[in-house]
């Protein structure tokens, strides 16, 4: 009698209509599939029940987070081989709507949605039998809270940010390294992560043309790295706002240790609550992804109102590729459930358009797509270098979430499925004098 792995591979290939690109090792230690390929480890029948309940990305993610699925070998290579079956919807038959309900007969309906004819329906039924009796296990505990009410209110945004960031500063120190910068670095060939993050902070300060005595507002300021750099190296007075209490506490400690409490302030505050403008310059780095489609114009209007005439905005934001419906925002089911609740990505063109409608003059857009892939691979190396400790600092499930999320995101940037851009915009005064040099990319401090 064939082992569980042989049965899984045969049934999966019959359902998918293509050879399975990875090798499978099942709970009975049987193996099947391409000999030299990375091994997808199916630790229990629960993994099959999770996937059959929610075919596609979210079911696989739940099995991964719970430890029912693992990869033996190169995780990046395994994700590359499986990309067409997981993310490239329309090419694989396993996709279901992101809002499919996990209730009633959802399990059977999901499994049978893979089947296109009597033969594949029989294969789906056999896979159901192999998965064993009983309802699917509940989603792993690290899944985001069930959403109730409207997105992107003051309260819901605080909860979403807390889910992602308030998981322990020690965990983030392990992943991000000493810089404690959680956004795309700016790399030189053969540079280190710390050097690349320093260069990114300095690039932002130079684009904003910061000078001694100016006021800088950093929206979504994280652990305070940018405002510390700006105050120390450029002599500004800086305010950073975040919705994470753990980030704020960490940043305030750093400020005190550097003796900059008279020039740098970190607040637990929503951007919609800031009322002490005007500022000479505003930075927003990796924060606008949390704003949402319905609130983005409000976000742009708020930052415009907080700037002095002639002031500059540096908006650093991840972008997705355009869809057929340009007004749509894409919410990834795995990331929404486990990583960034309520996060939404827009094409760069829509971001620029909304900034312009708010009154900004957009002067420069720089893509850093390849830089983010390098940054994510560095974070994955940090995590994998001491994974047992990372799991102790948070939870095993969340550490697994981060490993999968960052590795998959690195590949998404490398394959140009998503991008990241720095948009420099000016609140140009009535005189029309932008204050920028003629050759903008020189980014001299006196420009």
TORSETI-906141 format. One record per residue: x, y, z of N, C-alpha, C in turn. Coordinates in steps of 0.05 Angstrom, whole numbers, padded with zeros to 5 digits, always signed. Layout:
N
XYZXYZXYZ
...
//
This chain:
447
+00017-00024+00000+00000+00000+00000+00017+00025+00000
+00010+00044-00016+00026+00068-00019+00025+00084+00008
+00047+00097+00014+00049+00114+00038+00033+00139+00034
+00030+00154+00056+00014+00179+00055+00026+00199+00036
+00053+00201+00034+00065+00220+00016+00059+00214-00013
+00061+00188-00020+00054+00180-00048+00025+00187-00055
+00007+00183-00036-00021+00188-00041-00026+00219-00043
-00013+00234-00026-00016+00263-00027-00006+00274-00054
+00017+00266-00062+00028+00276-00087+00011+00268-00111
+00002+00243-00112-00014+00234-00135-00041+00249-00136
-00054+00252-00112-00080+00266-00112-00077+00295-00118
-00056+00308-00107-00051+00336-00112-00046+00342-00141
-00030+00325-00154-00024+00329-00182-00049+00324-00200
-00066+00305-00191-00091+00301-00206-00109+00326-00204
-00111+00337-00180-00127+00361-00175-00116+00386-00189
-00090+00389-00188-00078+00414-00198-00073+00412-00228
-00070+00388-00239-00065+00385-00267-00037+00390-00275
-00019+00393-00256+00010+00397-00262+00026+00381-00242
+00051+00374-00248+00068+00360-00229+00073+00377-00204
+00073+00365-00181+00079+00380-00156+00109+00387-00157
+00116+00412-00153+00145+00420-00157+00162+00414-00133
+00151+00406-00111+00167+00401-00087+00164+00372-00079
+00182+00362-00063+00180+00335-00052+00163+00336-00027
+00149+00315-00020+00132+00314+00003+00141+00292+00022
+00143+00299+00048+00148+00279+00069+00124+00280+00088
+00111+00258+00092+00087+00256+00107+00092+00247+00136
+00070+00247+00152+00071+00240+00180+00080+00211+00185
+00078+00194+00164+00086+00166+00167+00115+00161+00157
+00130+00184+00152+00157+00183+00143+00160+00175+00114
+00138+00171+00100+00140+00165+00071+00147+00191+00056
+00160+00188+00033+00168+00211+00016+00161+00205-00013
+00155+00227-00027+00149+00225-00056+00154+00252-00069
+00159+00252-00095+00163+00277-00109+00191+00279-00120
+00198+00301-00133+00224+00305-00146+00247+00301-00126
+00267+00284-00131+00287+00277-00112+00304+00300-00101
+00311+00319-00118+00329+00341-00110+00314+00366-00101
+00288+00366-00100+00272+00389-00093+00271+00394-00063
+00266+00418-00054+00261+00423-00025+00237+00405-00016
+00238+00398+00009+00218+00379+00020+00197+00394+00035
+00172+00391+00028+00149+00401+00043+00141+00379+00063
+00145+00386+00089+00140+00366+00110+00111+00369+00120
+00095+00348+00116+00067+00348+00125+00067+00332+00151
+00067+00346+00174+00071+00333+00200+00047+00317+00209
+00024+00324+00200+00000+00311+00210-00023+00314+00190
-00044+00298+00194-00068+00300+00178-00081+00328+00181
-00076+00341+00204-00087+00367+00208-00080+00387+00186
-00055+00384+00176-00047+00402+00154-00065+00400+00130
-00073+00375+00123-00091+00371+00100-00119+00383+00107
-00128+00380+00131-00154+00391+00138-00154+00422+00136
-00132+00434+00145-00130+00463+00143-00131+00472+00114
-00116+00459+00097-00115+00467+00069-00141+00461+00054
-00154+00439+00060-00179+00433+00047-00201+00452+00056
-00199+00462+00081-00219+00481+00091-00216+00507+00077
-00191+00516+00073-00186+00542+00058-00165+00537+00037
-00172+00526+00014-00152+00522-00007-00138+00548-00014
-00113+00547-00020-00098+00571-00027-00080+00580-00004
-00074+00606-00005-00053+00617+00013-00060+00615+00042
-00085+00622+00050-00091+00624+00079-00091+00596+00092
-00101+00576+00078-00100+00549+00090-00072+00539+00094
-00055+00544+00074-00026+00536+00077-00013+00552+00099
-00020+00578+00101-00008+00594+00122-00016+00585+00150
-00041+00578+00154-00050+00568+00180-00035+00542+00187
-00032+00524+00168-00017+00499+00173+00012+00505+00180
+00024+00525+00167+00051+00532+00172+00054+00544+00200
+00037+00563+00207+00038+00577+00233+00035+00556+00256
+00016+00537+00252+00011+00517+00273+00033+00497+00275
+00052+00496+00256+00073+00476+00256+00065+00450+00243
+00042+00449+00230+00033+00425+00217+00047+00422+00190
+00057+00443+00179+00073+00443+00154+00100+00455+00160
+00120+00446+00146+00147+00457+00148+00162+00453+00122
+00185+00465+00119+00202+00460+00095+00229+00451+00104
+00238+00429+00093+00265+00419+00098+00282+00426+00073
+00300+00445+00077+00315+00454+00054+00312+00484+00051
+00317+00494+00027+00317+00522+00021+00289+00533+00020
+00281+00549+00040+00254+00560+00041+00248+00578+00017
+00268+00595+00008+00263+00612-00015+00258+00595-00040
+00273+00574-00043+00270+00557-00067+00242+00544-00067
+00234+00534-00043+00208+00522-00041+00186+00541-00048
+00188+00566-00038+00167+00586-00044+00168+00594-00073
+00191+00596-00085+00193+00601-00114+00179+00580-00130
+00184+00554-00123+00172+00532-00138+00142+00531-00135
+00132+00539-00112+00103+00538-00106+00088+00563-00112
+00103+00584-00122+00090+00610-00125+00066+00609-00143
+00068+00595-00165+00046+00594-00184+00021+00580-00172
+00025+00562-00153+00003+00548-00141-00009+00564-00117
+00006+00582-00106-00003+00596-00082-00014+00624-00088
+00003+00641-00102-00003+00669-00104-00014+00677-00131
-00005+00664-00153-00013+00673-00179-00040+00663-00186
-00060+00676-00174-00088+00667-00177-00096+00668-00206
-00112+00650-00213-00121+00649-00241-00104+00628-00256
-00080+00623-00248-00063+00602-00260-00067+00576-00247
-00074+00576-00221-00079+00551-00207-00109+00549-00200
-00120+00525-00199-00148+00521-00194-00157+00523-00165
-00138+00527-00146-00145+00526-00118-00154+00551-00105
-00156+00573-00120-00162+00599-00108-00192+00600-00100
-00197+00611-00077-00225+00617-00069-00226+00646-00060
-00250+00658-00060-00251+00686-00052-00240+00690-00024
-00226+00713-00020-00214+00719+00005-00234+00722+00028
-00259+00727+00021-00279+00730+00042-00296+00705+00046
-00286+00682+00036-00300+00657+00040-00303+00651+00069
-00326+00641+00077-00332+00636+00106-00321+00609+00115
-00311+00608+00139-00302+00583+00151-00324+00572+00168
-00346+00565+00156-00369+00556+00172-00385+00537+00155
-00403+00522+00169-00421+00504+00155-00406+00483+00139
-00413+00482+00114-00400+00462+00096-00376+00473+00082
-00364+00494+00093-00342+00507+00078-00319+00488+00072
-00314+00469+00089-00291+00450+00085-00296+00434+00060
-00319+00421+00058-00324+00404+00035-00327+00421+00010
-00341+00444+00012-00344+00461-00012-00317+00471-00022
-00298+00478-00003-00272+00487-00011-00257+00465-00025
-00257+00441-00015-00243+00419-00027-00254+00413-00055
-00280+00412-00057-00292+00405-00082-00290+00427-00103
-00284+00452-00093-00280+00474-00113-00255+00469-00129
-00237+00452-00120-00214+00444-00136-00221+00426-00159
-00244+00413-00158-00250+00392-00177-00266+00403-00200
-00257+00396-00224-00270+00407-00248-00285+00386-00264
-00281+00360-00258-00295+00339-00272-00297+00315-00253
-00312+00294-00261-00316+00272-00243-00290+00259-00233
-00270+00257-00249-00245+00244-00240-00231+00261-00218
-00230+00287-00222-00217+00304-00201-00235+00306-00177
-00261+00304-00180-00279+00303-00157-00274+00278-00140
-00268+00257-00153-00262+00232-00139-00235+00235-00124
-00216+00249-00137-00190+00253-00124-00194+00271-00099
-00211+00292-00102-00216+00309-00079-00229+00294-00056
-00248+00276-00063-00261+00260-00042-00240+00242-00028
-00222+00230-00043-00201+00213-00032-00182+00229-00014
-00176+00254-00022-00160+00271-00005-00174+00278+00021
-00200+00282+00020-00216+00286+00044-00214+00262+00063
-00216+00238+00052-00213+00214+00068-00186+00212+00081
-00165+00219+00065-00138+00218+00075-00134+00238+00098
-00147+00260+00097-00145+00281+00118-00156+00272+00144
-00174+00252+00144-00185+00241+00168-00211+00255+00176
-00226+00242+00194-00252+00253+00202-00250+00277+00220
-00271+00291+00223-00273+00314+00241-00270+00341+00228
-00279+00361+00242-00277+00388+00232-00248+00397+00233
-00241+00418+00217-00214+00428+00218-00208+00440+00245
-00183+00439+00254-00175+00452+00279-00180+00482+00277
-00183+00496+00299-00186+00525+00298-00160+00538+00289
-00161+00562+00277-00137+00575+00268-00118+00579+00291
-00092+00580+00286-00072+00584+00307-00077+00610+00323
-00068+00610+00348-00075+00632+00366-00064+00659+00357
-00042+00659+00340-00031+00684+00332-00047+00698+00311
-00068+00686+00301-00084+00699+00281-00097+00725+00293
-00099+00745+00276-00109+00771+00285-00138+00768+00295
-00146+00786+00312-00173+00786+00323-00194+00787+00301
-00216+00775+00306-00238+00776+00286-00247+00805+00284
-00249+00815+00260-00256+00843+00256-00285+00849+00262
-00289+00870+00276-00317+00880+00282-00317+00910+00277
-00337+00919+00263-00340+00947+00258-00323+00957+00234
-00319+00983+00233-00306+00995+00210-00275+00993+00212
-00262+00992+00189-00233+00993+00188-00224+01022+00191
-00199+01025+00201-00185+01051+00200-00199+01073+00216
-00213+01065+00237-00220+01085+00257-00197+01089+00276
-00198+01109+00294-00177+01112+00313-00173+01087+00330
-00195+01075+00339-00193+01052+00356-00183+01027+00341
-00194+01022+00317-00186+00998+00302-00157+01000+00293
-00147+01023+00286-00119+01026+00278-00101+01021+00302
-00108+01030+00326-00092+01024+00349-00089+00994+00354
-00112+00980+00351-00111+00951+00356-00094+00937+00334
-00097+00946+00309-00081+00934+00288-00051+00938+00292
-00043+00962+00299-00015+00968+00303-00005+00953+00327
-00020+00951+00348-00012+00936+00372-00008+00907+00365
-00025+00895+00349-00022+00867+00341+00005+00862+00328
+00014+00881+00312+00039+00877+00297+00064+00884+00313
+00063+00906+00327+00087+00917+00339+00090+00911+00369
+00069+00907+00383+00072+00903+00412+00075+00873+00418
+00096+00862+00408+00102+00833+00412+00129+00829+00425
+00140+00850+00435+00166+00848+00449+00189+00861+00434
+00201+00882+00446+00223+00896+00433+00247+00878+00430
+00251+00858+00449+00274+00840+00446+00272+00824+00421
+00248+00816+00413+00244+00801+00388+00252+00818+00364
+00243+00843+00364+00250+00861+00342+00280+00867+00341
+00293+00869+00364+00322+00873+00365+00336+00850+00351
+00327+00825+00356+00339+00802+00343+00336+00803+00313
+00312+00810+00303+00306+00810+00275+00318+00834+00260
+00315+00857+00271+00323+00882+00257+00352+00889+00262
+00364+00879+00283+00391+00887+00289+00393+00913+00305
+00417+00922+00311+00420+00945+00329+00407+00971+00318
+00403+00974+00292+00392+00999+00282+00363+01002+00290
+00348+00981+00295+00320+00981+00302+00304+00998+00281
+00310+00993+00256+00296+01007+00234+00280+00986+00219
+00254+00990+00218+00236+00970+00206+00225+00981+00180
+00243+00985+00161+00235+00993+00134+00259+00988+00116
+00254+00991+00090+00274+00984+00070+00300+01000+00074
+00323+00986+00075+00349+00999+00077+00358+01008+00050
+00381+01021+00049+00392+01034+00025+00420+01023+00021
+00424+01003+00003+00447+00986+00003+00469+00996-00016
+00494+00991-00008+00517+00992-00026+00526+00963-00031
+00539+00958-00053+00549+00930-00057+00567+00922-00033
+00562+00898-00023+00578+00887-00001+00575+00902+00025
+00555+00919+00028+00550+00933+00053+00536+00915+00073
+00536+00924+00098+00522+00910+00119+00494+00922+00123
+00477+00907+00137+00451+00917+00143+00452+00943+00159
+00470+00945+00179+00472+00969+00195+00481+00993+00178
+00500+00989+00160+00509+01010+00142+00486+01019+00124
+00471+01000+00113+00450+01006+00095+00427+01021+00109
+00421+01014+00134+00400+01029+00148+00410+01057+00155
+00435+01060+00163+00446+01087+00168+00443+01104+00143
+00450+01092+00120+00449+01107+00095+00421+01114+00087
+00402+01097+00093+00373+01104+00088+00364+01127+00105
+00371+01127+00131+00363+01149+00148+00376+01175+00138
+00401+01174+00129+00414+01198+00120+00403+01207+00093
+00396+01189+00076+00383+01196+00051+00358+01212+00055
+00341+01203+00074+00316+01217+00080+00322+01245+00091
+00341+01247+00109+00348+01274+00119+00358+01292+00097
+00374+01282+00079+00384+01299+00057+00362+01306+00037
+00344+01288+00032+00321+01295+00014+00304+01317+00027
+00301+01316+00053+00285+01336+00067+00301+01362+00071
+00327+01362+00064+00344+01385+00067+00343+01396+00096
+00345+01378+00115+00343+01386+00143+00367+01404+00151
+00360+01424+00168+00380+01443+00178+00376+01447+00208
+00397+01456+00221+00396+01460+00250+00373+01479+00257
+00358+01471+00278+00337+01488+00288+00310+01483+00275
+00308+01468+00253+00283+01462+00241+00267+01442+00258
+00241+01442+00253+00223+01422+00266+00216+01400+00246
+00221+01375+00254+00215+01352+00238+00193+01335+00252
+00173+01327+00237+00153+01308+00246+00157+01282+00232
+00160+01260+00247+00162+01233+00235+00137+01218+00242
+00120+01213+00222+00094+01199+00226+00099+01169+00224
+00091+01155+00245+00097+01126+00247+00127+01122+00253
+00136+01135+00274+00165+01138+00279+00178+01113+00291
+00163+01092+00296+00175+01067+00305+00190+01070+00331
+00215+01059+00331+00231+01059+00355+00249+01084+00357
+00243+01105+00341+00257+01130+00343+00283+01133+00328
+00289+01115+00310+00316+01115+00297+00319+01140+00279
+00299+01147+00264+00302+01170+00246+00303+01196+00261
+00286+01200+00281+00288+01226+00295+00314+01228+00310
+00324+01206+00321+00350+01207+00334+00372+01215+00315
+00372+01203+00292+00392+01209+00271+00390+01238+00263
+00366+01248+00258+00362+01275+00249+00371+01295+00270
+00364+01290+00295+00372+01308+00316+00402+01308+00321
+00414+01284+00320+00442+01282+00326+00460+01293+00303
+00452+01286+00278+00469+01293+00255+00462+01319+00242
+00437+01329+00245+00428+01353+00231+00418+01374+00250
+00417+01369+00276+00410+01390+00295+00381+01399+00295
+00363+01382+00286+00335+01390+00285+00322+01384+00312
+00298+01396+00316+00281+01389+00338+00259+01371+00326
+00256+01347+00337+00240+01327+00324+00218+01315+00342
+00196+01309+00329+00173+01295+00342+00168+01270+00326
+00166+01247+00339+00157+01222+00326+00131+01213+00339
+00112+01204+00323+00087+01194+00333+00085+01164+00325
+00074+01148+00343+00069+01120+00338+00044+01112+00354
+00031+01090+00346+00009+01079+00361+00017+01056+00378
+00043+01049+00377+00053+01027+00393+00066+01037+00419
+00055+01029+00442+00066+01037+00467+00094+01025+00472
+00098+01001+00463+00124+00988+00466+00146+01002+00450
+00139+01011+00425+00158+01026+00410+00164+01052+00423
+00144+01066+00433+00148+01092+00445+00166+01090+00470
+00161+01070+00487+00178+01066+00511+00207+01061+00503
+00211+01044+00483+00239+01038+00474+00252+01063+00463
+00238+01078+00446+00249+01102+00435+00256+01123+00455
+00239+01127+00476+00244+01147+00496+00269+01139+00512
+00273+01114+00517+00297+01105+00531+00322+01111+00515
+00321+01107+00489+00344+01113+00472+00350+01143+00472
+00328+01159+00471+00332+01189+00471+00346+01198+00497
+00337+01187+00519+00349+01194+00545+00378+01186+00546
+00384+01162+00536+00412+01152+00536+00430+01169+00519
+00420+01182+00498+00436+01199+00481+00436+01228+00490
+00421+01234+00511+00420+01261+00521+00406+01281+00503
+00385+01271+00489+00370+01287+00469+00341+01293+00477
+00335+01290+00503+00307+01294+00511+00298+01323+00507
+00316+01342+00505+00308+01370+00501+00302+01376+00471
+00309+01357+00454+00306+01361+00425+00289+01340+00411
+00283+01318+00424+00268+01296+00411+00246+01288+00429
+00222+01284+00418+00198+01275+00433+00185+01253+00418
+00177+01232+00432+00162+01210+00420+00135+01209+00434
+00114+01209+00418+00086+01209+00428+00071+01184+00419
+00054+01174+00436+00034+01154+00427+00010+01170+00417
+00008+01173+00391-00011+01191+00380-00017+01184+00351
-00042+01186+00343-00050+01182+00315-00044+01207+00299
-00038+01203+00273-00032+01226+00256-00056+01245+00255
-00080+01234+00258-00104+01251+00257-00107+01269+00282
-00091+01264+00302-00093+01279+00327-00071+01300+00331
-00053+01302+00312-00031+01321+00314-00042+01349+00309
-00037+01368+00327-00048+01395+00324-00027+01417+00330
-00002+01410+00330+00018+01430+00337+00036+01438+00314
+00026+01438+00290+00041+01447+00267+00044+01478+00268
+00057+01490+00249+00069+01477+00226+00097+01466+00231
+00105+01446+00215+00132+01434+00216+00146+01442+00190
+00173+01443+00192+00189+01449+00169+00191+01425+00150
+00189+01401+00161+00192+01377+00144+00177+01355+00158
+00166+01336+00142+00152+01313+00152+00162+01288+00137
+00167+01267+00153+00174+01241+00141+00153+01221+00149
+00147+01203+00131+00128+01181+00136+00140+01157+00123
+00151+01139+00139+00167+01116+00129+00154+01090+00137
+00143+01076+00118+00130+01050+00123+00105+01052+00140
+00093+01075+00141+00068+01079+00156+00043+01081+00139
+00046+01092+00115+00022+01097+00099+00008+01072+00090
+00022+01049+00090+00009+01023+00084-00014+01017+00103
-00013+01029+00127-00034+01024+00147-00058+01042+00144
-00056+01063+00127-00076+01084+00126-00103+01074+00114
-00101+01060+00092-00126+01050+00079-00136+01068+00057
-00150+01056+00038-00160+01070+00015-00179+01092+00024
-00197+01086+00042-00218+01105+00050-00207+01129+00064
-00183+01127+00076-00172+01148+00092-00148+01162+00079
-00139+01153+00056-00114+01163+00045-00115+01193+00039
-00137+01202+00028-00138+01231+00022-00138+01247+00048
-00151+01237+00069-00150+01250+00095-00122+01251+00106
-00107+01229+00102-00079+01228+00110-00063+01249+00096
-00066+01251+00069-00051+01270+00053-00058+01299+00061
-00084+01304+00066-00093+01330+00074-00081+01338+00101
-00080+01319+00120-00070+01324+00146-00041+01332+00145
-00025+01317+00130+00004+01324+00128+00008+01350+00114
-00008+01356+00094-00005+01382+00080-00011+01405+00099
-00031+01402+00116-00038+01423+00135-00017+01427+00156
-00002+01406+00162+00018+01408+00184+00045+01419+00174
+00048+01423+00148+00073+01433+00137+00072+01463+00133
+00095+01476+00137+00099+01504+00130+00099+01507+00100
+00091+01530+00088+00096+01534+00060+00126+01531+00053
+00131+01516+00033+00159+01509+00025+00169+01485+00039
+00154+01473+00058+00163+01449+00072+00162+01425+00054
+00177+01405+00062+00179+01380+00046+00168+01356+00061
+00156+01338+00045+00146+01312+00055+00162+01290+00042
+00171+01271+00058+00183+01247+00047+00165+01224+00054
+00151+01213+00035+00132+01191+00039+00144+01165+00027
+00151+01146+00045+00165+01121+00037+00144+01099+00041
+00136+01086+00019+00112+01069+00020+00115+01045+00001
+00106+01021+00010+00105+00998-00007+00081+01001-00027
+00085+00992-00052+00065+00994-00072+00060+00967-00085
+00036+00963-00094+00030+00939-00110+00027+00947-00139
+00026+00927-00156+00022+00932-00184-00008+00938-00189
-00014+00954-00210-00042+00961-00215-00059+00937-00222
-00084+00938-00213-00104+00918-00221-00122+00930-00243
-00140+00914-00253-00158+00923-00274-00175+00946-00263
-00183+00944-00238-00199+00965-00225-00179+00983-00210
-00173+01006-00221-00153+01023-00209-00161+01034-00181
-00187+01033-00175-00196+01043-00149-00194+01022-00127
-00188+00998-00135-00188+00976-00115-00162+00976-00100
-00163+00968-00074-00140+00963-00058-00139+00932-00054
-00115+00921-00052-00112+00893-00049-00104+00886-00020
-00120+00869-00008-00114+00860+00019-00106+00830+00018
-00082+00824+00025-00072+00797+00024-00083+00782+00048
-00095+00758+00044-00109+00744+00066-00089+00735+00088
-00066+00725+00080-00046+00716+00101-00036+00740+00116
-00028+00761+00102-00017+00785+00116-00038+00798+00133
-00063+00799+00123-00084+00812+00139-00090+00796+00164
-00088+00770+00163-00095+00753+00186-00073+00751+00206
-00048+00751+00197-00026+00744+00215-00005+00766+00218
-00003+00785+00200+00019+00803+00200+00010+00832+00204
-00002+00844+00184-00011+00872+00184-00041+00872+00182
-00056+00870+00204-00086+00873+00201-00093+00899+00189
-00111+00898+00170-00122+00922+00156-00102+00937+00139
-00079+00925+00133-00060+00938+00115-00070+00937+00087
-00064+00958+00072-00073+00960+00044-00051+00972+00027
-00047+00961+00003-00027+00971-00015-00040+00983-00040
-00029+01005-00049-00039+01019-00073-00017+01021-00093
-00023+01024-00119-00003+01029-00139+00009+01057-00134
+00034+01060-00142+00048+01086-00138+00033+01109-00151
+00021+01104-00174+00007+01125-00188-00016+01136-00172
-00030+01119-00158-00053+01128-00142-00042+01144-00118
-00020+01136-00106-00009+01150-00083-00001+01179-00092
+00014+01181-00114+00022+01207-00124-00002+01224-00130
-00023+01213-00143-00047+01228-00150-00060+01240-00125
-00063+01224-00104-00076+01233-00080-00059+01254-00065
-00033+01252-00065-00016+01272-00054-00019+01299-00069
-00021+01297-00095-00024+01321-00111-00052+01334-00107
-00072+01317-00104-00099+01328-00099-00100+01343-00072
-00084+01334-00053-00083+01347-00027-00068+01374-00029
-00054+01380-00051-00041+01405-00055-00011+01403-00057
+00001+01379-00053+00029+01376-00055+00039+01378-00085
+00063+01388-00088+00077+01386-00114+00096+01362-00112
+00092+01341-00126+00110+01318-00125+00134+01323-00142
+00158+01322-00130+00182+01330-00144+00200+01307-00150
+00197+01284-00136+00215+01262-00142+00202+01236-00132
+00205+01215-00148+00197+01188-00140+00221+01169-00145
+00230+01156-00124+00253+01138-00127+00244+01110-00118
+00248+01091-00136+00241+01063-00129+00265+01050-00115
+00259+01036-00093+00280+01021-00078+00273+00992-00077
+00260+00981-00097+00249+00954-00097+00271+00933-00090
+00293+00934-00105+00314+00914-00100+00326+00917-00072
+00326+00942-00062+00337+00947-00035+00320+00933-00013
+00293+00932-00018+00277+00919+00003+00281+00889+00002
+00285+00877-00021+00291+00848-00022+00316+00842-00006
+00337+00858-00010+00362+00853+00005+00357+00857+00035
+00341+00876+00043+00335+00881+00071+00321+00858+00084
+00301+00848+00070+00285+00825+00080+00302+00800+00083
+00319+00795+00064+00337+00772+00066+00356+00774+00090
+00365+00799+00096+00382+00803+00119+00366+00798+00145
+00341+00807+00146+00324+00802+00169+00319+00772+00173
+00314+00758+00151+00310+00729+00153+00335+00715+00164
+00358+00724+00155+00383+00712+00166+00385+00717+00196
+00378+00741+00204+00379+00747+00233+00360+00729+00249
+00336+00725+00238+00317+00708+00252+00326+00679+00252
+00336+00669+00230+00344+00641+00228+00370+00636+00244
+00385+00657+00249+00410+00653+00264+00406+00644+00293
+00382+00650+00304+00376+00642+00331+00346+00638+00333
+00335+00620+00317+00306+00617+00316+00294+00607+00343
+00307+00589+00357+00296+00581+00383+00293+00604+00402
+00312+00622+00402+00310+00646+00420+00287+00664+00410
+00285+00668+00384+00263+00684+00373+00236+00673+00382
+00233+00647+00381+00208+00634+00389+00203+00639+00419
+00224+00638+00435+00220+00643+00464+00213+00672+00469
+00224+00691+00454+00219+00719+00459+00191+00727+00452
+00178+00713+00434+00150+00719+00427+00134+00693+00430
+00127+00679+00409+00115+00652+00410+00126+00637+00386
+00126+00610+00387+00135+00595+00363+00119+00602+00339
+00092+00605+00342+00076+00611+00319+00082+00638+00307
+00086+00658+00323+00092+00684+00312+00120+00684+00299
+00139+00671+00310+00165+00669+00298+00163+00656+00270
+00146+00635+00268+00142+00622+00242+00128+00641+00223
+00109+00657+00232+00096+00677+00216+00117+00695+00203
+00135+00705+00220+00155+00724+00210+00174+00712+00190
+00182+00687+00195+00200+00675+00176+00187+00672+00148
+00162+00662+00148+00148+00659+00123+00142+00685+00110
+00132+00704+00125+00124+00731+00115+00148+00745+00102
+00171+00745+00116+00194+00760+00105+00206+00746+00081
+00208+00719+00082+00219+00705+00059+00201+00708+00034
+00175+00706+00038+00157+00709+00015+00157+00737+00005
+00160+00757+00023+00160+00785+00014+00186+00791-00001
+00208+00779+00007+00233+00783-00007+00230+00774-00036
+00218+00751-00040+00214+00741-00067+00194+00759-00083
+00174+00770-00069+00155+00787-00083+00168+00812-00093
+00187+00824-00077+00201+00847-00087+00220+00839-00110
+00234+00817-00107+00252+00808-00128+00238+00803-00154
+00214+00792-00153+00199+00786-00177+00182+00809-00188
+00184+00832-00175+00169+00856-00184+00139+00853-00180
+00131+00836-00161+00102+00834-00155+00094+00858-00137
+00112+00869-00121+00107+00893-00106+00132+00910-00107
+00130+00935-00100+00152+00954-00101+00152+00971-00076
+00171+00989-00074+00172+01008-00052+00184+01034-00063
+00173+01056-00056+00181+01082-00068+00183+01104-00047
+00203+01121-00051+00205+01146-00035+00194+01168-00053
+00173+01181-00044+00161+01204-00058+00169+01229-00043
+00182+01247-00056+00189+01273-00044+00169+01294-00055
+00155+01307-00037+00135+01327-00045+00139+01353-00030
+00130+01375-00041+00134+01401-00030+00107+01415-00027
+00104+01429-00005+00081+01448-00002+00090+01474-00014
+00089+01475-00041+00100+01497-00055+00084+01523-00050
+00098+01545-00042+00084+01570-00036+00073+01583-00061
+00058+01604-00057+00045+01618-00080+00066+01629-00100
+00090+01635-00090+00111+01646-00107+00120+01625-00127
+00115+01600-00122+00124+01578-00140+00152+01569-00135
+00166+01580-00114+00193+01573-00109+00193+01547-00092
+00202+01525-00104+00201+01499-00090+00223+01496-00070
+00245+01511-00074+00268+01508-00056+00286+01485-00062
+00280+01470-00084+00297+01447-00091+00318+01455-00111
+00341+01441-00111+00362+01447-00130+00353+01439-00158
+00366+01450-00178+00359+01443-00206+00365+01414-00212
+00387+01404-00201+00394+01375-00204+00386+01361-00178
+00362+01353-00177+00350+01344-00152+00365+01321-00139
+00374+01302-00155+00385+01277-00144+00413+01282-00131
+00423+01306-00131+00447+01311-00116+00442+01310-00086
+00418+01318-00078+00409+01317-00050+00429+01329-00031
+00438+01353-00037+00456+01367-00019+00440+01380+00003
+00452+01382+00027+00438+01392+00050+00430+01421+00047
+00445+01437+00031+00438+01465+00028+00418+01469+00006
+00408+01447-00007+00388+01450-00028+00360+01452-00018
//
